[in-house]
Amino acid sequence: MNSTVYLFSLDISYQVFSQHYSGAASTVVVKTDKGLTLQLPASRLRPYLSQVGVKGRFRLTVDVNNRFKSLEQIV
């Protein structure tokens, strides 16, 4: 089965993340390195939330139907 990979960077402070994305249906809109705008459930980013917020480079992998497969923080 084929997959599509998107790369993007995030820099969301802890305060902003907790205020704006605490609801169950909340989403985060990101712009990929290639300029594509994607919308992700905020819950997918919660494992990467630290005291400074959600910061870093990420790799999102989706299947051929654009369904979530994985999200990982990369160096």
BELPEWO-V282784 format. One record per run of one state. SS is the DSSP state (helix for helix, strand for strand, loop for the rest). FROM is the first residue (numbers start at 0). LEN is the number of residues. If there is no record, write none. Layout:
{{SS:FROM:LEN} {SS:FROM:LEN}}
This chain:
{{loop:0:2} {strand:2:10} {loop:12:1} {helix:13:7} {loop:20:6} {strand:26:5} {loop:31:5} {strand:36:5} {helix:41:3} {loop:44:1} {helix:45:3} {loop:48:1} {strand:49:1} {loop:50:2} {strand:52:11} {loop:63:4} {strand:67:7} {loop:74:1}}
